[in-house]
Amino acid sequence: MESPVCTLGRELLSNGRISQTDLCLSTGLPSWKISRLFKRFELLGFIKVELEPRFIRGRPRKLCKLTASGIRYFTGLLREAGNEVSVESLVSRQPVTTRESELGG
């Protein structure tokens, strides 16, 4: 199973600017978890949060955009996760060898 950070990284890399609500819908993670990760990522300099321009009443949405360091971090993180998955899939795909004597032959 993929970690929430990898899931968010994958979504952030695939979208230019995305809101917290859109991330909740696409990842299935609760909004409180995404909000906390947004704050951490912003402190680390991985994302920049901007308010959506609104011309009607209501609270503007916070739109998230990856910075250059965020792109490097999440690309590396997903590459490492991809390597782990590929190694696990190779191990699970190896044929099971049995001796002919065990099969009764």
NUTOR-576592 format. One record per residue (C-alpha): residue number from 1; x, y, z. Coordinates in nm, 2 decimals. Layout:
<atoms>
+-----+--------+--------+--------+
: seq :     c1 :     c2 :     c3 :
+-----+--------+--------+--------+
: NUM :      X :      Y :      Z :
...
+-----+--------+--------+--------+
</atoms>
This chain:
<atoms>
+-----+--------+--------+--------+
: seq :     c1 :     c2 :     c3 :
+-----+--------+--------+--------+
:   1 :   0.00 :   0.00 :   0.00 :
:   2 :   0.13 :   0.34 :  -0.09 :
:   3 :   0.19 :   0.60 :   0.19 :
:   4 :  -0.02 :   0.92 :   0.21 :
:   5 :   0.29 :   1.13 :   0.12 :
:   6 :   0.35 :   0.93 :  -0.20 :
:   7 :  -0.01 :   0.95 :  -0.29 :
:   8 :  -0.02 :   1.33 :  -0.24 :
:   9 :   0.31 :   1.36 :  -0.43 :
:  10 :   0.18 :   1.17 :  -0.73 :
:  11 :  -0.13 :   1.39 :  -0.74 :
:  12 :   0.07 :   1.71 :  -0.70 :
:  13 :   0.31 :   1.61 :  -0.98 :
:  14 :   0.02 :   1.53 :  -1.21 :
:  15 :  -0.16 :   1.86 :  -1.15 :
:  16 :  -0.04 :   2.22 :  -1.20 :
:  17 :  -0.25 :   2.37 :  -0.92 :
:  18 :  -0.48 :   2.17 :  -0.71 :
:  19 :  -0.70 :   2.25 :  -0.41 :
:  20 :  -0.73 :   2.06 :  -0.08 :
:  21 :  -1.08 :   1.95 :  -0.17 :
:  22 :  -0.97 :   1.81 :  -0.50 :
:  23 :  -0.69 :   1.62 :  -0.33 :
:  24 :  -0.94 :   1.47 :  -0.08 :
:  25 :  -1.16 :   1.35 :  -0.36 :
:  26 :  -0.88 :   1.21 :  -0.58 :
:  27 :  -0.68 :   1.04 :  -0.30 :
:  28 :  -0.96 :   0.94 :  -0.05 :
:  29 :  -0.76 :   1.09 :   0.24 :
:  30 :  -0.94 :   1.29 :   0.50 :
:  31 :  -0.91 :   1.67 :   0.48 :
:  32 :  -0.74 :   1.70 :   0.82 :
:  33 :  -0.46 :   1.48 :   0.70 :
:  34 :  -0.41 :   1.67 :   0.38 :
:  35 :  -0.43 :   2.00 :   0.57 :
:  36 :  -0.15 :   1.89 :   0.81 :
:  37 :   0.06 :   1.76 :   0.52 :
:  38 :   0.01 :   2.09 :   0.33 :
:  39 :   0.14 :   2.29 :   0.63 :
:  40 :   0.45 :   2.06 :   0.66 :
:  41 :   0.52 :   2.07 :   0.29 :
:  42 :   0.49 :   2.45 :   0.29 :
:  43 :   0.73 :   2.49 :   0.58 :
:  44 :   0.98 :   2.26 :   0.40 :
:  45 :   0.94 :   2.47 :   0.09 :
:  46 :   0.80 :   2.19 :  -0.13 :
:  47 :   0.47 :   2.37 :  -0.21 :
:  48 :   0.34 :   2.72 :  -0.24 :
:  49 :  -0.02 :   2.79 :  -0.13 :
:  50 :  -0.21 :   3.07 :  -0.30 :
:  51 :  -0.57 :   3.18 :  -0.26 :
:  52 :  -0.79 :   3.13 :  -0.56 :
:  53 :  -0.92 :   3.46 :  -0.69 :
:  54 :  -1.29 :   3.49 :  -0.63 :
:  55 :  -1.54 :   3.75 :  -0.76 :
:  56 :  -1.83 :   3.62 :  -0.55 :
:  57 :  -1.90 :   3.58 :  -0.19 :
:  58 :  -1.75 :   3.29 :   0.00 :
:  59 :  -1.42 :   3.17 :   0.12 :
:  60 :  -1.15 :   3.14 :  -0.15 :
:  61 :  -1.00 :   2.79 :  -0.20 :
:  62 :  -0.63 :   2.74 :  -0.12 :
:  63 :  -0.45 :   2.62 :  -0.44 :
:  64 :  -0.13 :   2.43 :  -0.40 :
:  65 :   0.15 :   2.45 :  -0.65 :
:  66 :   0.48 :   2.26 :  -0.63 :
:  67 :   0.81 :   2.44 :  -0.61 :
:  68 :   1.13 :   2.33 :  -0.78 :
:  69 :   1.25 :   2.16 :  -0.46 :
:  70 :   0.91 :   1.99 :  -0.42 :
:  71 :   0.93 :   1.85 :  -0.77 :
:  72 :   1.28 :   1.71 :  -0.70 :
:  73 :   1.17 :   1.56 :  -0.37 :
:  74 :   0.85 :   1.40 :  -0.49 :
:  75 :   1.01 :   1.27 :  -0.81 :
:  76 :   1.28 :   1.11 :  -0.61 :
:  77 :   1.04 :   0.97 :  -0.35 :
:  78 :   0.82 :   0.81 :  -0.62 :
:  79 :   1.12 :   0.68 :  -0.80 :
:  80 :   1.23 :   0.50 :  -0.48 :
:  81 :   0.88 :   0.37 :  -0.42 :
:  82 :   0.87 :   0.25 :  -0.78 :
:  83 :   1.20 :   0.06 :  -0.73 :
:  84 :   1.07 :  -0.10 :  -0.41 :
:  85 :   0.75 :  -0.21 :  -0.59 :
:  86 :   0.93 :  -0.35 :  -0.89 :
:  87 :   1.17 :  -0.55 :  -0.66 :
:  88 :   0.87 :  -0.69 :  -0.47 :
:  89 :   0.69 :  -0.78 :  -0.79 :
:  90 :   1.00 :  -0.95 :  -0.93 :
:  91 :   1.03 :  -1.16 :  -0.61 :
:  92 :   0.66 :  -1.25 :  -0.63 :
:  93 :   0.68 :  -1.34 :  -1.00 :
:  94 :   0.97 :  -1.59 :  -0.97 :
:  95 :   0.86 :  -1.94 :  -1.06 :
:  96 :   0.82 :  -2.19 :  -0.78 :
:  97 :   1.06 :  -2.48 :  -0.84 :
:  98 :   0.97 :  -2.82 :  -0.72 :
:  99 :   1.16 :  -3.14 :  -0.73 :
: 100 :   1.03 :  -3.41 :  -0.95 :
: 101 :   1.03 :  -3.65 :  -0.66 :
: 102 :   0.79 :  -3.42 :  -0.47 :
: 103 :   0.55 :  -3.44 :  -0.76 :
: 104 :   0.56 :  -3.82 :  -0.77 :
: 105 :   0.75 :  -3.83 :  -1.10 :
+-----+--------+--------+--------+
</atoms>
